[in-house]
Every structure is written in C-alpha cells, then in structure tokens.
Amino acid sequence: MSDVIISVEHVFKSVTDATGTLEILQDIDFALRPRETVAIVGASGSGKSTLLSIIAGLDTPSRGTVWLAGQDLFAMSEDERAALRAEKLGFVFQSFQLLGNLTALENVMLPLELAGRRQARKLATEMLARVGLDQRLRAYPKVLSGGEQQRVALARAFVVQPAVLLADEPTGSLDFATGEKIMSLMFELNRELGTTLLLVTHDRAMAERCQRSITIEAGRVVAPVEGL
C-alpha cells in the first residue's frame, strides 16, 4: 500500500442502548493517496464526523479497520495510536479548539513541544507569519476574531507538517467571506507542504474544490468512490 496514505476497509459503527441498536456507519470502504484532497459530504447526522473520528483513531469501529501510513490503527494499543496520530495527523475543527490560556504563538508551539521538536518558537513564528498573523503572536484567543482563531488553528495543524490533515466543517462557524479565505489558505498549505487533505463538510461548493468527493447518507456511501 505504498501509494496509499489512508485505507478505510469495510468500516461499520453501531451503538446499542435500551431502545435498540443504531447503525451509524455501514460498510464504508475507500482509500486516499498522498497529497490528495478529498471531501466527505453529507447532511448533519449522516455519520461523516463519526467516520472522521474513526479515521483518526479517536473512536473505534464495530467492524472493519483503518490503515494509516501502512499501519493498522486498530491492531495497535491506544498509546501506539496516539503516537502515530501525533506523528502523521493534523486536525482543524469548526470550534477552533484553541487553549484560551495560551497566546497564538504558544498554541502553535504546543504540538512541536509535545513532539520534542527543536526550534519550536522559530517554527511557530514562521507558520503564523505564513497565515498572516505575525502581528498577533502574543494575542490570546479571546481577543482574536473567528477568522483569526481559525488561522491559528491552521498554523497549529500544519506546523508539524503532517502527512494528513483532517478538517471537520472548518468554516462552519465563520461568515462566507472569512470562510472563503480560510479555505483558500488551507488548500495553499496543502499544495505547499504536500499534505493529504480529508475534509468533512455539508457544503457542496466547498467539496467541489477538492479533487473528489465521497457522499454519505444514513451511514452509507451513496456516490461512486472515484480515484483508486
């Protein structure tokens, strides 16, 4: 699987409670090449965010597995998955997920420091400049606009140069114009750094900017999975 960075193999996810069993995902099967841009499209409740969590190894499938960079995520321990995630994955969320007690610079330095990378301050400063925030290094999230916070989140995700960026509705809480700027920046960084981009969205226009789309309805892939 040298030409595949992610392989999702017949993934099912169900949950059972007193009212019965809910099938969230049913037989999801696709693969992504390095540097590819792919959108997972579907309405709210279709299962796309659950799928993204499983691809990240943050949730476990009921059946099936996910391969990341040639390694079977669910044949690994939680600690091993966490280590692989730190090495290979970056994340961007709708709600930014910045730490409020850290400045923009400190938020971007954090994953570098956790990974034991040298020159964390220099690398974080350069990445914040790349996203246009070189004048906001010492600002805390509470004084940043939504667009600025998402740019900090992009810088934090890309600063470790991940093999894969997972983005869950990254412009969902932004106005249209700001969202467009964030999306353009995300694709620019994708091209520059060679990162595979997997984007979850309900916005068809946003999905059209990707090389291909995978449409999910009621936990199933309903559109042909092209590309591999």
N, C-alpha and C positions, 0 to 999 in steps of 0.2 A: 504494500500500500504506500509506496514511496511518493506517488503522485497525489496522495490524498492526505489532507491535514485533519479532517473530521469525517468519521463514518458513523452514521446513526443506523443501527441494524435491528429492524423489527421491534421497535420500542412500543410497549404497552404501558399504560399507567391507569390504575383504578384505585378508588378508595371505598371502604365499606364502613357504614355506621348503622345505627338502629333502623334506619329507613331503607337500607339495602345497599347495593353496590352502584357506584357512579363510575362509568368509563370515561376517563379524561382524555387519554390518547390511545389510538388503536392502530397498531402495525405501521408505525412511522419508519420509513426507510429511505435514506438519501446520503450522499457524500459531498464533500466540498474539497476543492483543490486549493493549494496555496495561492494567495493573492486574489482569490475570487471574491466578488461581492454578491451576496445572496440575501433576499428579503423573505422572511416568513410572514405571510399575510393572513389575516383572519379577523373576524369580528371579536368583540370583547366576549370572553368566556369560551372561545373556540379551542383553547388548550395551548396556544402558542407560547405564553410566558412559562407555563409548566415545562414545555419542551425545552426552552432555553435553559431553565434551571437544571434539567437532566443533562443537557449537553455540557454544562459547566461542572457537573458532578456535585451540585448542591442539593439535588433531590435524586432519589433512586427510582428506576423503572420497576414495574411489577414483573415485566418480562423484557427480554432484549438487552442490548448493551450499546455503549458508545465508545468508539476508539478515538483517541486524541493523540496526534503525533505518533501513531503506531502502537499506542498503549491502551489496553482495555481498562477503562475507568473503573468498572465495577468488579474487576478482579483484584483491585487494589484496596488497601486499607484507607480509612478516612484521612489519616496523616499523609499517606502517599498521594492521595488525590489532591489534597491541599497544596502539597509541594509542587506537583505538576501544574496545578492551576496558577500558582504564583509565578511559575517559570514561563508558561505558554499563553495565558489568557489575560486580557484586559476587559474591563466592564464599564459601560456607560448606562445609567438608569434615568428614567423620567424624572425622578425626585432628587437627582444630583448626588445624594449620599456623601456630601462633604462633612468633615468633622468641624463643628462650629467653634471649638476652642483652638483651632489651628488656623494660621494665616493661609492665604492661597499658596504661598511658597511651601509652607510646611505640609499642606495637604498633598502637594505633588512630590515632595521629598519622601513622604512616608513609605510608599511601596519600594523605593530604591533602598531606603534604610533597612526595611524588613528583609530585603533580599541580600543585604550585606554589600551593596554596590558602593564603590568608591566615588568620590566627587558628586555626591547626591545633590548638594546645593547648586553646583555649577550646572549639572544636567537639568535640574528642575527649573532653574532660572532661564536657561536657553529654551526649554519647551514652553514655558509661559510667554516668553517673548514671541515664539512662533505662533501662538494663538492670540497675540495682540494684547497681552496683559502685563507687559514689562513694567508698566507704571502702577500696577496693583498688587505687587508681590506681598506687601505687608498687610493687605486688607483682609478682614475676616469675612466669612460667608454672609453674615447678616447685613453687611453694607454693600454687597455686590448685587447687581441686577440678576434676574433669572438667566439671561444670556451669558453674563459673565461667569456665573456659577457653573453653567454647563461647559463653558470653555475651560474652566479649571478642571472639571471632571474629565474632559477630553485630554487635557495635558497630563493628568494623573494616569489615565489609561494608557496613553501612548508613550510615556516617558520610559517605560521598561522595554519598549519595542517588542510587544507581544506578537506571537505567531498568529493569534486570533483575537479579534475584538468582538465581543458580544454586546449588542446595544438593544435595550428594551424600551421602545417608544421614546427615543432620546429627545424628541422635540415636542412631546405630548403636553408639556406644561408651559410651552413658550408661544408667543404670538407668531403669526405667519412669517413676518419679515425676519424676526430673530431666528426662528426655526430654519428658514432657508439658509441663513448664514452659517448656522451650526452644521447643517447637513453638508454644505459645500466644504467647510473646513474638515469634516470627518472624511470625506472622500479624497480631499487633497492629501491628508496624512496617510490614508490607506495607500494611495499611489506612491508617495514618497518613501514610506517605510516597508512596503511590500506585505502589509498585514492583511490577512483574510478577514473580511467583514461579514458578520452574520447579524442582520438587523430584523427585529420584530416590530411590526407596525400594522395598523389598520388603514393606513393612508396609501392608497394605490399610486398616487403621484410620486410619493417618496420611494415606493417599491420600484417604480419604473426607472429610477436612477441606478438601480443595481443591475448586474449582468443577467440575473434570472430571479424568478420568484417561486416560492413554494406556498400554495394556498391550502389552509387548513380550515375545515368546517366540522364542528362537532367531534373534534379529536381525530379526524381522518384527513389525509392528503387527498384533495379533490381535483387538483390541477396536475397535469403531467410534470414530473420532475425531470427537467432537461439538464444537460451539461455533462453527465458522466455516463 
